[in-house]
């Protein structure tokens, strides 16, 4: 094991470039999936005729597909339909589609957990459905969703490594390139990237606990 060679400036710089791509893809996917998943979950909860049923089928279909399959589909199959995406955009689209479905179910579950009597009371007091959702139901549901949402974001960050199959130059991809050229550095390199993943994910878990305390 060559720790000195593994932690050379060139290797560290190359790994940080990959880590930057990992964080960038994860952040964009998190923002998009939070918006889309939140909207889809709320629409499913509202039980709008036809729309809710169509969304339910889409969400359940996506949730029961391997993420790896979705990544390969966006990168390999979409070009056959005339939709050409870069490697980075393909990874973001695939992660967003998958995570949106997961978050939609979390949001719907959080909304269902709120007692129906609160909506009825809000409507009786003169609030519209949207006002009741905005001021009464969603704030309470969000407090219950926070742990699951953050857990899903942690999973998303780790799932970016699956994009190595389409050669996304993320952290694991760059680590494998170093390992291919310097086999004796594989253990120190993988120890280092494990620490990098751990630091970010542990930070997110601490943030989750603090948010729980603030919203309690």
Secondary structure, 3 states (H helix, E strand, C coil): CCHHHHCCHHHHHHHHHHHHHHHHHHHHHHHHHHHHHHHHHHHHHHCCCCHHHHHHHHHHHHHCCCHHHHHHHHHHHHHHHCCCCCHHHHHHHHHHHHHHHHHHHHHHHHHHCCCHHHHHHHHHCCCCHHHHHHHHHHHHHHHHHHHHHHHHHHHHHHHHHHHHHHCCCCHHHHHHHHHHHCHHHHHHHHHHHHHHHHHHHHHHHHHHHHHHHHHC
